[in-house]
Amino acid sequence: MAFAIVQTLREFYDMAIGKKGFIAERILAMLSAGLLYAFLVSYMSGAITQIRLLAVAFVPILLIAVIPIWHKDHSDHGKIAYIFAGLAYVGYPLALIPILQYHDGVQDGWIVLALLAIVWGADVGAYFIGSALGRRPGAIRLAPSISPKKSLWGLAGAILFGIGCAVGFHYLGILNFGIAHAVAIGLIGSIGGQLGDLVESMWKRHFDVKDSGNLIPGHGGLYDRLDSVILALPMITLYLAIAGLL
């Protein structure tokens, strides 16, 4: 996860800013997200008990804000906004995974794996149902200006497969929250995954790039593979917190 946080942030910053420029600020942003992840792992596992130590993770943000004062060239300082956008859209959502991963101080990697499978299963459903039915005349597009091929048929396929995966994991004993909560998790994960994919498509269209990187030959960057997860998992975490299941 530490690698995923750093790599996805690096890919986002390469898209938004380019390979050069604001190096210190990029490193500090990666450090902030990494420290948040490390703190949550330590806190959720019981290694540390003082919540106030969380403040350390946000110290780099203060440095990001003030370091540009001493830059010699101030013509590109609007790009500093992308440093913070990367944290909000990529770094911090991934850093929240330990909240799902630990229960009463005990690590439960199966639930994280199940949630990832639900989101990716929903992606598979969106692809197959969307490809089969979404090309029909009159099919309603979700966001035609961002991703012209995505339709309501694809979203329906995502929801169907996402809920199916969640129900399956419930009966396997991994999502031990009750069948209604399993259905809700499948619904939220599938919708969140599709929205996450659209968010990345929005960024790539804005920056005029095809892939976020070339880490995975033939597939693009790690952000391309985690785009749906980045939004879906925080949405599921929020639901579980509201439902009192964390």
N, C-alpha and C positions, 0 to 999 in steps of 0.2 A: 504493500500500500504506500509506503514511503516513496518507493520508486515511481509508482503510478502518479502520485501527487506532483512530484518534481517534473516528470516527463510530460504530463498533460499541460502543466503550467508553461513549461518551456515551449511546447508546440503552440499554445495559444499566443504566447508573446512573440514567437517567430512569425506567426500569421499577422498579428496586429501591429507590431513595431518593426519587424525585420530581424535579421540575424545579429545586427549590431545596434548599439545604442542602449542607454539606460541599463547597463549591465549590473551595476550595484543595486539598483532598484529591483531588478528581476530576482537577483539572489536573495534579497531581503524578503521579497514576497514568497518565494519558495520556502525560506526559513520560517516565516510566520505560519504558513499552512502546515509545514512539517512539525513545528513546535506544538501547534494545536492538536495534531494527530497524536504526537508523543504524549502530551498531557492527558488526553482522553483515554489512551491505552493505560497509562499509569493510574489514572483516577478510577476508571471503571474496573480495573483489575485489583484495586485496593492497595497498590504499591504506595500511593500517596493519598492523603485524606483532606488536604487543604485546598478548597476550590479557588482560593484567592491566587494560587500559583498560576492559574489560567491567564492572568494578566501578562505574564512573560511572553506569551504567544503573540501579543499585540504590540509589543515594544517595537518590532521592526517596522510597523506601519507608521509610527511617528518619524522614524528615520527616513522612510520613503518620502514623506511629506516635506522634509526639510533639506535633504541632500541636494535637490535641484537648485537650491539657492546659490550654490557655488559652482554650478555648471558655467562654462564659458559661453556656450551657445544656448540661447533660450528660445530659438525659433520653433523647436519641436515639442515644447513642454505640454502641449495638449495631449500628447501620447501618454503622459503620466496617468491619465484616466483609465487607460487600458491595463495598467498595472493593477489598479484596484478592481477593475472589471474581471480580470482573470481570477483574482481571489474570490470574488463573489460568485462567479459562474462555474469555476472549476475547482480551485484549491480547497476552499472551506467545505463545500458539499462532500468531497471525498474524505476530508479529515473527520467527518462526523460518523464514519462507519463503526468505530469502536462502541458507540452507543448501542448499536444493534448486536455487536459481536460479543459483548460481555453481559452476563446475567448473574447478579449476586457475587461478583468477583470472579466468576468462572467463564472461561472463554468457550463460546459455542460457534465454531466456524460453520457448522451445517446450516444455520439459519441464514447467514450471509450468502452462502453458496446457493441456497434455495431461492433467495430473493433475486440474486443475479440470474438464475435460471428462469425465473418467472419473467423478468424484464426481457431477457434475450429470447425466451419462448414467444413472448408477445411480438417481438420484432419479426420472428419467423412467420407468425400468423399474419402480421400486417403485409409481409412480402407476398405470401402465397395467395391470400384472399384478395389483396389489392391488385396483384397481377392478373388474377382470374376475372375479377368483376369490375375493378376500378377503371378499366380502359373502355368500358361501355359508354356510348353517347349519353350525356346527361348526368354522368357520375359527378357528385359534388366534391370539389377539391377542398382540402383542409386549409392550405395556405398557398394558393397558386403563384403568388409573387415570389415565394421563397423556395418551395419544392413542388413544382407543377404535377408530379406524378402521385403525390399522396392524396388519397381520397377518403371519404367516410367509410367506404368498403374496407379499406386497409385498417382504419381505426377499429371497425367492428371485428375484423379478424384478429387484431391485436388483443382486444378485450376478451374475445372468445378463448384464444390460446392462453392468455395470461391468467384468466380465472381457472381454466382447466388445469394449468400447471400448479396453481396455488392450492386447488382442491386436492390434487394428487399428493402434494407435499403434506397437506393436512392429514390425509389418511395414512401416509408413511410415518406420521408421528413427528415430523420436523417442524411444521407450523402448528404447534399445539395451543392454538388460541380459540378454538371453536370454529365451526364451519362458516358462520356468518362473517367472522373476522377474516377468515381465509379468503372468502369471496371478495371482501372489501379490499384486502391486500392485493389480490389479483387485479381488481378493477383499477385501483390507484396506481399500481406498478405499471400496468399496460398503458394507461393514459399518460402518466408521468414520463414513461419511456418515449412515447411518440412526441411529446412536447420537448423533451431533451434533445431528440434528434432534430427537431425543427429549429431549436435554438442554435445548435451548431451549424445547421444549414444557413441560418440567417447570418451568422458570423462569417462563414466561408464565402457567401455571396457578397457580403459587404467588403471583404478583403480580397475578393476575386481570386480565390485559390480553390483547387479541386479537392485536395486532401490536407489534413492538418500537419502531416509529416510523412516520412517514408520509413518509419521504424519497422513496420510489418510489410514485407514485399508483397505487392499485389493487393494490399488492403488499406494502405495509408498509415496514419499515425495512431498512437494509442488513444488520443482524443476521439478519433473516428470510431474506435471500438467501444469507448466508454461514454459516449455522448448521451445515450439513453439512460444509463445508470446514474449519471451525475445529478439528474433532476429527480429521477424516480425514487432513489433510496432516501433522500431527505424528506420527500412527501410521505413515504411509508413510515419513516421515523416519526414524523409529526403526527400521523394518524395513530400510531401505537402509543405515543405519549398522551394524546388526548383521551384515548380509550383506556389509559391506565394499565397498559400491557408491557411496559418497559420495566 
